[in-house]
């Protein structure tokens, strides 16, 4: 059997909960685990690197025992990821993204107030869309463009990213360098200055996957 990826494992957990008509939190509680064990914010680390976090083998064993599902059947739940589907993605205006209540601590969409757009064939969980406003990101992104953003994929140097600070500032930049203390960002519009942020200033970083042009 081919090893399951981080995304496939979490997909199977979500699909298993859906099969029994419960939330991942309720399934964790039923299995004798902390109710937050399978929350989206637990699936990546809370630091700037947003490293993938895996469920423990013990937690998986408890879930399978509680639900009566074998591992082969559990692994088969990942197959739904491989079929292209038309998905509705949360959509938020870029200016709104700085407000409280729209994201959890790891940068995943939560709460109310999101619109929704259809996007076919997307296989990554937690992806959402932001609509660009203004000219501060020209010529790369124009007013009205929509960008797809993923907080679960670790960005690398040279990637375009969306960064939110604890002060509520949201910006689209290019990731230039990450050190033990700082995160260096290059502006897409050269009329605007580059930024160097202390790690403690950054709430989360999400990689830009796609943009309408």
Number of C-alpha atoms within 10 A of each C-alpha: 5 4 8 12 11 15 18 22 19 22 21 21 24 20 19 23 19 13 11 10 11 14 19 22 18 16 25 24 16 15 19 12 17 14 16 14 18 23 14 20 19 16 20 20 16 17 15 20 17 20 16 15 15 16 15 9 9 10 17 17 14 16 22 18 13 14 14 9 13 11 13 9 12 16 17 11 19 21 11 14 17 11 10 11 14 12 14 14 21 20 21 20 16 21 15 15 19 18 13 10 12 17 16 15 14 22 26 20 23 14 10 9 12 17 12 14 13 13 12 11 13 17 17 14 17 17 23 23 25 22 21 21 16 12 13 19 20 14 10 12 22 17 13 16 14 22 21 20 24 23 25 28 21 16 21 15 13 13 16 23 23 23 22 20 18 12 11 16 14 21 20 24 23 23 23 18 14 17 9 7 9 16 19 18 24 19 20 19 16 12 10 11 11 15 14 14 14 14 18 13 14 20 21 24 28 27 24 24 15 13 16 11 10
